[in-house]
Amino acid sequence: MYISTKEEQIKSVKKKSKTTKSRLTTLTKIKHSFIKGKPSFNKTSREQQKGNFFVVEFKEKTDIYYHAYQFEHHYLDVQIKSLKNLLGRLEFRLDRLQKQLKTLKNSEKSVVFGGEKLFKGQHTLNHYRNNHKLWVEDWEQSRYSKMTISGRKDAKYGNFVFAYVSETRNLHFTTLNGVAVEIPNLVFPYGQENVEKVIQSQVSMPSNLKKDHGNASAWSVEDHGDYYLFKCILDIPEEENINHSKSDGVVGVDLNVDHIAWSNLNMKGQLIKSGVFEFDLEGKSSGQATKMIEAEAIRLVDLAGKLNKPIVIEKLNTTKSKVSHPYGNKKANKKMSMFAYRKLISAIKNRANKMSVAVFEVNPTYTSQIGKIKYM
């Protein structure tokens, strides 16, 4: 993903360099014609001579220069200098991106336990430079505050370190230095029934069947200072009664930066009804955005459930498109960066799985044109 993103960025920088060079060539030719005393302009250029005046036509305005000296020195020289500076910055950026791409392709990615930012902080942040002991404490807290132990199918409780007794809801494990720890009455606010079901079936399963049919249970422990967070990670089998049938039609969904558009279609693809679920993510934190997206996903899946139809969405890859137009329209770029496509997809799929609604992903190519031709 990083390599493809870098390649997309290199492509956009090269494209911008090409248009900048072309523009610089045009203005340089105009400048030379002024030096010779015979001003001439490209027919397609925005700079033109109208009688005794020189004009520069923009989309929403036109600048007028009243004589050749003013146009040459107040406009041409300024623009040429600006374009040369931009070209230099683009060449620097291109060289930097190419080196980064080479590193990604040829070098192994390094890992800094405890985080690279914190590791560098011992030399760059004042409160750490003057107190190395404080940095060591914070680094150890960051480095050793989390532990994840993967499960094993052949273990009695699905894990050789952690044992969760579903009858008493007590968690037992032994630390690295041999201390036995018991966490009493450990109840999960979400998924408790799944944890109990998986672990009970694992305990009751004969030992000779566990290797092939057992259920592994991974456990994670996080130290947050005032409290500990325990997580149980399970493989939950897919719901068997999910509605995959398209015999009554589908609910077609289009995901956008500020709304989810839906269309209720019959079995022939004819439009019955359409609507929009709107939301505004601008200025919202990541947590707020997630909650808003989840709320709209619930509305969408509940609608599909009432209609008894599966959901069809586009299979998009926004990773490249978010970096492919760095020199384009600022408003469009802002909207693109705000487009939480993966959060939307994840929220819809999670809710759909709970409500036994199937989600189909389709190739987005030509869907807009098909829709326009079919329904206009």
LINHUUR-V150037 format. One line per field, one symbol per residue. phi: phi as a letter, one per 40 degrees, with the letter a starting at -180 (. if undefined). psi: psi as a letter, one per 40 degrees, with the letter a starting at -180 (. if undefined). burial: I if it has 9 or more other ideal C-beta (glycine too) atoms within 8 Angstrom, else O. A space follows every 10 residues. Layout:
# LINHUUR-V150037
phi->???
psi->???
burial->???
This chain:
# LINHUUR-V150037
phi->.ccccccccc cccccccccc cccccccccc ccccccgbdb bccccccabb gcbbbbcbcb abcbbcaccc ccccbdcccc cccccccccc cccccccccc cccccbbccc bbcghccccc ccbbcdcccc accccdcccc cccbcbabbc cbcccdbgac bbbbccccfb bbabcccgcc bbbcfcbccb gdcccccccc cccccddccc ccbcbcbcbb bbcbgcabbb bbbbccccdc cccccbccha bcbbcbcbab cbbcbcccgc ccababbcab ccgccccccc cccccccccc cccccccfbc bbbccbbccc ccbcbcbccc cccccccccc cccccccccc cccccfbcbb bbccdgcccc ccccbc
psi->dddddddddd dddddddddd dddddddddd dddddeeghi ihdeiehihg beihihhade ihhhheiddd dddecddddd dddddddddd dddddddddd dddddeiihi hhhehddddd ddedhdedde gddddddddd dddeeihhhi ihdeideehe dhhhhddefi hhihideehh hhhifhhhdh eddddddddd dddehideed ddeihihiih hhhfceiihh hhhihhiihd fhhehedeai hhhhhideih hihhiadeeh hdiiihhiih eheiiddddd dddddddddd ddddddefii ihiigigedd deeefdeahd dddddddehg dddddddddd ddddefhihh hihehedddd dddde.
burial->OOIIIIIIII IIIIOIIOOI IOIIOIIIII IOIIOOOOIO IOOOIOIIOO OOIIIIOOOO OOOOIOOOOI IIOOIIIOII OOIIOIIOOI IOIIOOIIOI IOOIOOOOOO OOOIOOOIIO IIOOOOOIIO OOOIIOOIII IIOOOOOOIO IIIOIOIIIO OIIIIIOOII IIIOOOOOOO OOOOOIOOOO OIOIIIOIII IIIOIOOOII OOOIIIIIII IIIOOOOOOI OIOIOOOOOO OIIOOIOIII IOIOIOOOII IIIIIOOOOO OOOOOOIOIO IOOOOOOOII OIIIIIIIII IIIIIOIOII IIIIOOOIII IIIIIIOOOO OIIOIIOIII IOIIIOIIII IIIOIIIIII OIOOOOIOOO OOOOOO
